[in-house]
Amino acid sequence: MTDKKNPQKRPAFHGSDIEQIERCYGIPKENIIRFGANVNPLGLSPSLREKLSANLDVITCYPDRDYKSLRKVIARYCHTDMNYVVTGNGSTELISLLISQRNARHALVIGPTYSEYERELSLTGGRISNYYLKETADFLLDIEDLKHALEKDVDFLILCNPNNPTSSALNRKELEAVLDECRKRNIFVMIDETYVEFAPSIEEITAMPFVPDYNNLMVLRGVSKFFASPGLRLGYGITSNQEFLTTLKKHQNPWSLNSIGAYAGELMLQDTDYIRKTRRLISSERERCLHTLEGCRYAKVYPSYGNFILVKICKEGMDSFTIFEHAIRQGLMIRDCSSFEGLPGEYIRFCIMKPEDNTKLLRCLGELLS
């Protein structure tokens, strides 16, 4: 049970902790609906599965060391220049490489957000500061306030757009204002767009169009969430800063992406039918879930640009772990957000799944929050 006086005793399960959940609650993992993983509920594209099965011989050869064919497809998908593109062993490898090679004196991280950024920054020995989005502003960034928070020695800014776990996002105008300010101050900006393809309008919030004009910018994406393939480990980064790109590649292991990953990546990004079906499903179900939860007396929801929704629990005496346990005992694994730094209060997060599964979860949450 939850111990509010000793929060360190409170278990913190992440989206990938399915085996730990199985052991702890005695629920077979195949019976658990994973609302904590933020992965596309459609699963692997049938077309991709069929083509991969028919072309497994790609593993008999080394991949092209420069991944030219894949980079060309990525560039077309992102409407950018292939010379700006670098591929990696998941966006995690590129986050690590980018942070290590920037070797920031003072990095500012916009949070609450993904903990891997701070973990990687801690390895470089520089100073780390956090700028936390405010709940009173629905976790939307106040650009002017951020400008005041940029101390003179800050040389690196990290933001996730849409942000995890808040599902909030900066629009193009706001992104441009941030990039302009950072360019003036000689601050390099890393934007993690892991969830951008789920947004109601990608064009409204992506930083990709700014890449050619801002050499203080690198945008990162991966295929784990939108294309339901976290095990493939394919990520890519895009920057027009050729000097930095050369340095980054120099420190990257050769063939960091295997032949299957390179081949699958080309197929995924050209699978227009799967992309269209995913966006249609997420859009309609996100709207339905938000509408339903807005009718719950003890729940507060926020504008959502990702494939997940953040919920604040407003019932006195009820905490996020209580909600988590109520759900997991019904085979529904949500995220208890108490482990996120900079997120005071009681919050849960869940991703959009198939309609029938979302209905089960909404009914489950309604039992405690209506």
Secondary structure, DSSP 8 states (H G I E B T S, - for coil): ---TT-GGGS----TT-HHHHHHHH---GGG-EETTS---TT-S-HHHHHHHHHTGGGGGS---TT-HHHHHHHHHHHTS-GGGEEEEEHHHHHHHHHHHHH--SEEEEEES--THHHHHHHTTT-EEEEEE--GGGTT---HHHHHHH--TT--EEEEESS-TTT-----HHHHHHHHHHHHHTT-EEEEE-TTGGGSS-HHHH--GGGGGG-TTEEEEEESTTTTT-TTT-EEEEE-S-HHHHHHHHHTS-TT-S-HHHHHHHHHHHT-HHHHHHHHHHHHHHHHHHHHHHHT-TTEEE----SSEEEEEE-STT--HHHHHHHHHTTTEE-EEGGGSTT--S-EEEEE---HHHHHHHHHHHHHHH-
